[in-house]
Amino acid sequence: MQKTIYTRLRDAITREVPVAVATVITGDDVGAQVLIQPDQAVISMLNDTALVEQIHQDALAMLLAGEQGIRIYGERQIFIETYPPPATIIMVGAVHIAVALTTFAKPLGFRTIVVDARGAFATGERFGHADELVHAWPDEALQGRLHSNTAVVVLTHDPKLDDPALLVALPSAARYVGALGSTKTQAARVLRLRDAGLNDAQIGRLYAPIGLPIGGRTPEEIGLSIMAQIVAVRNGKI
């Protein structure tokens, strides 16, 4: 069992998917471990199902918050060690705002990915400071990339590109999803997303018009407002 836990842990860290390991450090079953991953079955060396479920819930919450530490369960002390995936911003649309947003994101520790099927826009010359350029349609590019430490920023202002991206991002585990556009644009977008099958809770996750209201006009100012909003969401301020 312990070998299975180590194998799954190593695999999750390699693939940069969220995972946590809980280890009993005092009380009964010292050294016993539980491996927790979102949307995956728990692997446990403990037989107490109620305790394992409590550890599971606590570990998921700590993963989401990026926390780790000791939790006490009766006479047991259990150290929960979390391995959240790297903070990532995925920008859909290789526009001028994405150039600025990538510049702001890097010093704050975010990995940056720019998605655009239009090769003339997503070029190394314009985005040499991005970690990755993906030349694909947004709904294809986002599949398998979204986790609780991901922010998705939709910037094309074209429903043919924006809507497919949002249909993938809003039901996902992504921590932040925002889309460019006016209040009028957002009202029309909500109707399209609802017609496409999203529910109100999923649509309600969308930050649109995107960014904090700082009156930004230039790509750099708008990029700054988006970056500030992403950080505020990550820190639980909004």
PLY file of the C-alpha trace (Angstrom):
ply
format ascii 1.0
element vertex 238
property float x
property float y
property float z
element edge 237
property int vertex1
property int vertex2
end_header
0.00 0.00 0.00
2.75 2.47 0.91
4.51 1.75 -2.38
1.27 2.52 -4.22
0.99 5.83 -2.36
4.55 6.83 -3.24
4.02 5.85 -6.87
0.81 7.89 -7.16
2.41 10.83 -5.38
5.42 10.86 -7.68
3.18 10.57 -10.73
0.94 13.45 -9.61
3.89 15.74 -8.89
5.44 14.89 -12.26
2.18 15.64 -14.07
1.66 18.79 -11.98
-1.79 17.80 -10.74
-2.95 18.53 -7.17
-2.22 15.91 -4.55
-1.90 15.68 -0.76
-0.45 13.12 1.62
-1.56 12.77 5.24
0.80 10.99 7.64
0.00 9.92 11.21
2.78 11.30 13.43
1.44 10.60 16.94
-1.17 8.24 18.41
-2.32 4.96 16.91
-1.07 3.89 13.46
2.04 6.10 13.47
3.47 6.22 9.96
0.20 5.26 8.25
-0.55 7.46 5.24
-3.52 8.61 3.18
-3.18 9.96 -0.36
-5.80 12.45 -1.53
-6.46 13.81 -5.02
-9.49 15.78 -6.22
-11.97 13.61 -8.12
-9.93 10.47 -7.37
-10.45 7.59 -4.98
-8.55 7.93 -1.69
-5.70 5.50 -1.06
-5.50 4.83 2.68
-3.50 2.74 5.11
-6.09 3.56 7.79
-9.19 1.41 8.33
-11.31 4.04 10.09
-13.56 5.20 7.22
-15.00 8.16 9.15
-11.50 9.41 9.97
-10.33 8.94 6.39
-13.31 10.95 5.12
-12.54 13.76 7.57
-8.89 13.79 6.48
-10.02 13.76 2.86
-12.20 16.86 3.29
-9.55 18.74 5.26
-6.83 17.90 2.74
-8.93 19.10 -0.20
-9.58 22.41 1.56
-5.87 22.80 2.35
-4.95 22.01 -1.25
-7.28 24.72 -2.47
-5.79 27.23 -0.01
-2.20 26.13 -0.64
-1.75 25.27 3.03
-0.12 22.40 4.89
0.33 21.52 8.54
-0.70 19.33 11.49
-4.32 18.51 12.19
-5.55 16.73 15.35
-8.12 13.94 15.15
-8.87 12.58 18.60
-5.56 11.27 19.98
-3.87 11.28 16.58
-1.80 14.10 15.15
-1.67 13.95 11.38
0.60 16.01 9.15
-1.07 16.94 5.88
1.41 17.87 3.17
-0.04 19.43 0.03
1.37 19.69 -3.46
-0.77 22.19 -5.36
-0.03 22.58 -9.06
1.88 25.70 -10.13
-0.11 28.91 -10.39
-0.92 29.35 -14.07
-2.64 31.98 -16.19
-4.02 30.78 -19.51
-4.80 33.63 -21.88
-7.18 32.86 -24.73
-6.38 35.35 -27.47
-2.90 36.60 -28.37
-3.90 40.27 -28.22
-2.06 43.32 -26.87
-3.64 42.89 -23.43
-2.17 39.37 -23.25
1.30 40.79 -23.96
0.96 43.16 -21.01
-0.67 40.59 -18.72
2.15 38.13 -19.33
4.64 40.81 -18.32
2.79 41.45 -15.04
2.25 37.78 -14.25
5.84 36.58 -14.41
7.24 38.51 -11.38
4.25 37.31 -9.34
5.18 33.68 -9.87
2.56 32.68 -12.44
3.26 30.36 -15.33
1.86 31.96 -18.48
0.24 30.17 -21.42
-1.11 31.98 -24.49
-3.68 30.15 -26.63
-4.58 31.26 -30.15
-5.18 29.24 -33.29
-4.15 32.26 -35.34
-0.45 31.77 -35.88
0.08 35.35 -37.03
-0.83 36.59 -33.54
0.70 34.00 -31.20
4.32 34.41 -32.27
7.58 34.09 -30.41
8.44 37.64 -31.36
5.40 39.00 -29.51
5.36 36.46 -26.65
8.97 35.58 -26.03
8.30 36.22 -22.33
5.47 33.64 -22.15
6.16 30.13 -20.88
4.14 28.46 -23.60
2.36 29.30 -26.85
-0.44 26.96 -27.92
-1.66 27.13 -31.52
-5.05 25.45 -31.16
-8.73 26.24 -30.80
-9.48 27.28 -27.22
-11.81 24.41 -26.27
-9.21 21.90 -27.46
-6.29 23.71 -25.82
-7.96 23.96 -22.40
-8.85 20.29 -22.08
-6.78 18.62 -19.36
-5.01 21.85 -18.34
-7.42 23.32 -15.81
-6.97 22.86 -12.05
-7.61 24.76 -8.84
-4.53 26.94 -9.33
-5.45 28.05 -12.86
-6.78 31.41 -14.02
-8.40 31.53 -17.46
-8.54 34.92 -19.17
-10.62 35.14 -22.35
-9.60 38.11 -24.48
-10.55 37.56 -28.13
-13.87 39.47 -27.96
-15.16 37.01 -30.57
-18.00 34.68 -29.50
-16.79 32.01 -31.91
-13.62 31.76 -29.81
-14.72 33.06 -26.41
-17.79 30.87 -25.93
-16.11 27.48 -26.55
-13.37 28.45 -24.11
-15.88 29.45 -21.44
-17.92 26.28 -21.95
-14.82 24.33 -20.92
-13.49 26.69 -18.25
-16.61 27.54 -16.24
-17.58 23.95 -15.26
-13.92 23.14 -14.48
-11.90 23.45 -11.27
-10.22 26.66 -12.49
-10.01 29.15 -9.63
-10.64 32.21 -11.82
-12.39 32.68 -15.16
-12.73 36.15 -16.68
-13.80 37.49 -20.05
-13.28 40.79 -21.85
-16.31 42.80 -22.90
-18.78 45.46 -21.86
-21.82 44.96 -19.65
-23.95 44.71 -22.81
-21.58 42.11 -24.26
-21.77 40.15 -21.03
-25.58 40.15 -21.00
-25.65 38.64 -24.50
-22.91 36.17 -23.53
-24.90 34.95 -20.52
-27.85 34.09 -22.77
-25.62 32.15 -25.16
-23.92 30.23 -22.35
-27.24 29.34 -20.78
-28.58 28.16 -24.15
-25.41 26.06 -24.52
-26.23 24.21 -21.29
-24.40 25.98 -18.47
-26.32 26.54 -15.26
-26.57 29.78 -13.31
-23.97 28.73 -10.73
-21.42 28.03 -13.46
-22.16 31.26 -15.31
-22.04 33.15 -12.01
-18.37 32.19 -11.65
-17.46 34.41 -14.61
-15.74 37.73 -13.91
-17.08 39.96 -16.66
-16.49 42.71 -17.50
-13.04 41.47 -16.57
-10.65 43.24 -14.19
-10.95 45.56 -11.22
-12.65 48.89 -12.00
-9.59 51.15 -12.19
-10.68 52.93 -15.36
-8.08 51.19 -17.51
-7.93 52.22 -21.15
-4.59 51.07 -22.53
-3.66 47.39 -22.89
-1.21 47.84 -20.03
-3.81 49.38 -17.71
-6.36 46.69 -18.55
-3.73 44.00 -18.05
-2.93 45.50 -14.64
-6.61 45.48 -13.64
-6.93 41.81 -14.66
-3.78 40.84 -12.79
-4.99 42.63 -9.66
-8.33 40.82 -9.83
-6.67 37.42 -10.23
-4.44 38.08 -7.20
-7.44 39.29 -5.17
-9.36 36.10 -5.97
-6.35 33.94 -5.16
-5.97 35.70 -1.79
-9.67 35.37 -0.98
-10.35 39.11 -1.07
-13.20 38.93 -3.58
0 1
1 2
2 3
3 4
4 5
5 6
6 7
7 8
8 9
9 10
10 11
11 12
12 13
13 14
14 15
15 16
16 17
17 18
18 19
19 20
20 21
21 22
22 23
23 24
24 25
25 26
26 27
27 28
28 29
29 30
30 31
31 32
32 33
33 34
34 35
35 36
36 37
37 38
38 39
39 40
40 41
41 42
42 43
43 44
44 45
45 46
46 47
47 48
48 49
49 50
50 51
51 52
52 53
53 54
54 55
55 56
56 57
57 58
58 59
59 60
60 61
61 62
62 63
63 64
64 65
65 66
66 67
67 68
68 69
69 70
70 71
71 72
72 73
73 74
74 75
75 76
76 77
77 78
78 79
79 80
80 81
81 82
82 83
83 84
84 85
85 86
86 87
87 88
88 89
89 90
90 91
91 92
92 93
93 94
94 95
95 96
96 97
97 98
98 99
99 100
100 101
101 102
102 103
103 104
104 105
105 106
106 107
107 108
108 109
109 110
110 111
111 112
112 113
113 114
114 115
115 116
116 117
117 118
118 119
119 120
120 121
121 122
122 123
123 124
124 125
125 126
126 127
127 128
128 129
129 130
130 131
131 132
132 133
133 134
134 135
135 136
136 137
137 138
138 139
139 140
140 141
141 142
142 143
143 144
144 145
145 146
146 147
147 148
148 149
149 150
150 151
151 152
152 153
153 154
154 155
155 156
156 157
157 158
158 159
159 160
160 161
161 162
162 163
163 164
164 165
165 166
166 167
167 168
168 169
169 170
170 171
171 172
172 173
173 174
174 175
175 176
176 177
177 178
178 179
179 180
180 181
181 182
182 183
183 184
184 185
185 186
186 187
187 188
188 189
189 190
190 191
191 192
192 193
193 194
194 195
195 196
196 197
197 198
198 199
199 200
200 201
201 202
202 203
203 204
204 205
205 206
206 207
207 208
208 209
209 210
210 211
211 212
212 213
213 214
214 215
215 216
216 217
217 218
218 219
219 220
220 221
221 222
222 223
223 224
224 225
225 226
226 227
227 228
228 229
229 230
230 231
231 232
232 233
233 234
234 235
235 236
236 237
